Each structure stands twice: as C-alpha cells, then as structure tokens.
C-alpha cells in the first residue's frame, strides 16, 4: 500500500489521490514483521527441501520439474516486486548452497524473476484463476535460460548444447502442470498477511484505484 500522507492518517485505498503520478505507484518502503517473514520463510525452506530431496529425482525426457521459480513467482505475484526479489534471493542462495553451485548465480537470476513478476502483479490484475499458467511458464523459462547464460559466463569449462534448450522447454511444461495448485497454496499461506487482496477485474472508474500488493509487515 502507499505511504502515510503528511497528516499521519492513511488515505482511503479506494480513492485516487490528486497528483498521484504513474511513477509513484511502485514507490514502496519495507518494514519486516515476524508474521510475514515466518510465512514466506517456511514456504522458501519447504520448497527448497522438496526440490532437492524429491522433485530433483523425478525425470521426464531427461528433465525435472523445478519448484524454485514457481515459488518465487507465486510470492512475487501476490506480494509485490520487493518481497518477490527478496524471496528470489533467499531461494537462490539456499539452492546454490544445497547443490554446491556457484554461490550467487541462482540468487541473481531468481531476484530478477521475483522483481519482474512482482511488477507485473502490481500493474495488472492477478486475480484470474489461470494466471498461474502463463506466469509460471514465463518465470520458469526465463529463469532456466538466464541461469544457463550466467553459468556459461561464470564457468570456464561450460558448454552450450541444444539439450539445454530442450530440457528448459520440458521443465517449463512440467512446471505448467503443477503451477495452478502451487500458486493456490502459496496464495492461501500468505493471504492473511497481504495488505491488499485481489478484487477480481479492476474497475475502470477513475475514483477507485487499487494500490500495489504487498505483505502486511513488508509495508509501504
């Protein structure tokens, strides 16, 4: 939500503010709270554990489903760009440490994914029931291709192969299959700490405006 006005009173979130420019819509200040941190932290930890110990063992055409970009995208879609980028950094760091990869490569890419999806959620209506499919597909494919590019730049003996693109496409398809239930689970977990809840299709009236989504405690 928006910051407090000069008088110290919070403005009605449904009434547009005079002089509120488009450039101010994404301006946010973050204050951590125990509730929001605990909920998102548990999602991150559970997702990384399930990915490393369970989903990484499932292979379809040589590729495996990847929960990490889906969890980051889901949190970012409902919570916003700043919580999304923070979640992406934490998920990437845990994955890098768990798999013994170059520390920071996954964090860099997932932070960008979280921010991009968060901005999409702030500027559009994320309440459609099937929004998880295109968002999950875009987040997964973008993450895999960007991670491959970063790994190629960081690793001296890295090689480029058509199999990388094939595996990325197969993983994206697998993630699309599980995107809807996973996004629904994440939304259910973080719903109690959302500052603003999606209200269906946005009303086009000029007197009603919904601020960017955020976590209660990760507040503007």
N, C-alpha and C positions, 0 to 999 in steps of 0.2 A: 504494500500500500504506500501512499505518498507520505512524505514527512509532515510533521506538525506545522500548521500555519503560525505566523508570528505571534498570535494571541495565545498560543499554547493549547488551543482547542482543535480537535481533529475534525476536519471538514467531512461533510456527508459524502461517502464514496460514490453515491449515485448522482451527484450533482456536479456538472463540469465547472471547473474553476476558470474565471476570467483570466486571459493571458497565459493559459497553460499551453505551452508550445509542444510540438511533437518531440523536440529534442529533450524535454524534461520527463517524458514518460518512462524512460529507463533509469532515471536517476534514483539510486537506492543506497541507504546506509544499512549496515548489517550489525545486529546485536544478537549474539548467541544466547540460547536458552537451553536448559538441561533437557526439556521435553523434546524439542526438535532435534537436538544433537543425538539423543538416545535413539529415537525412532529411525533416523536416517543412518546412524552408525550401525544399528542392528541389521538393517537392510543391506548395507555395504558388506558387513562381515559375513552374513549368511550367504549372500550372493557369491562372494569370492570363495568361500569354503565349498559351496555346491559346485561351482565351476571347476575348481582344482581337483576335487575328490570324486565328483560324479559325472558332470556333463563332459568333461575332457576325455572321458573313457568311451563316450558314445561316438561312433564313427559312421557316417553315411557318405559313400563315394569318396572316402578319404578325408572328409571334413567333419568338424564337430560343431554343435551349437555353442554359442558364446553368450553367456548371461551378462557379461560386464557392460557392453554398450547399451543393452536394453535397460538395465537398472539405472545407469546414468541418465539415459534419455527419459525414462519414466519420471524420475525425481525432478529433472530439469523442466519437463513439460508442465507438471503441476505446480512446482515451487518457484521457478524462475531461473534466470540466467546465472545469478551469483551463487545460489545454492547448488545449481547444476554443475557449475565449473568446480566448486569446492568438492562436491561428490565425485566428479570425474578424477580430480587429482588424487583423492584418497583411494578410490578403487584402483586406479592405475598403479599407485605406489605399492599397494598390497599385492597386486598381481605380479608386478616386477620382482618383488622380494620373494614371493612364493614360488615362482617359476625360475628364478635365477637369471632373469633377463637384464638387459641394460637398464639400470635404475633411472627412471625419468622418462623413458620413451613412451610407455603406456600412459603415464601421468600427463605428459604434454598433449597427446592426442585426445585422451578422454576429457581433459579440461576444455579443449576446444569444442568437442562434441557436446558437452554439457552446456556450454555457453550458447552455442548455436541453437540447440533445441530449446533452451530456456527463452531466448529472444523470440523464437517462433511462437512459443506458447504465450508470451507477453503481448505479442502483436496480433494474434489470431485467437479464435475461439477453440479451445482444446476439448470441448465437452462432447464431441461426436463419439459415439461408441466404437467406431472403427478407426479412429485417428491413430491408434497404436500401430496399425499395419504400415502405413506409409512412413510414419516417424521412425518406427523400429527398423524398417528396411533401410531408410536413408542413414540412420545413425550407425547401423552395423556395417553397411558397405563403405561409408565414409571412414569409419574407424579402421577397418581392415586395410583399405588402400593407403590411408595416411600412415598407419603403423608400418606397413611394408616399406613405404618410402623412407620413413625415419630410420628403420632398421638398416636399410640399404646404405644410407648415408653414414651411419654410426659403425657398422661392422665392415671390417676390411675385406673379409672373405665372403661377403654376402653375394648371392647370385640372383638374377631375375629370371623367372620362368613363367610360362603360360599356366603352369599348375597353380601359381599364386592367385591368378585371376579366377581360375576355375573353383578353387577352394573358397575364395571370397564370395562368389556367387552362390555356391551350395550352402555355405554358412548363413548367408543372408536369407535364403529360402527357409532354412531350418528355424532361424530366429523369427521370421514372419509367422510361422506356425504357433510359436509359443508367446508371441508378443502380446496378444489381447489378454489372456489370463494373467500374465506377469504385470502388465501395466495396471490392470484392475486391482491386483494385490497391492502394488505399491501405492496406488491412489487410496485404497482403503486404509492402509497403515498410516499415511501422512495426512489424511483428511482432517483429523482432529486438530492439527497444528497449522492448517492452512489459514492465512489471513483472509483470503477471498476464495470462494468456491465457484467453479464454472457454472454459469446460469443458462446453459443451452446456447442457442444462437444469439448473437449480440443484437440488442435493439439499436436501431439506426437513429433514434431520436437524439437530437443534439443536447438535450437536457439530462441525458443519462449516459454515464460513462463508467466502465469498469476499469479499475487500476490494474497494474501488473500483478500477477500472482506472486505470493511469497510465503515463506514459512513464518508462523507466529513465533517470534523469538529471533528469526532472521528477518527482522522487521525494518521497514523504511520509516 
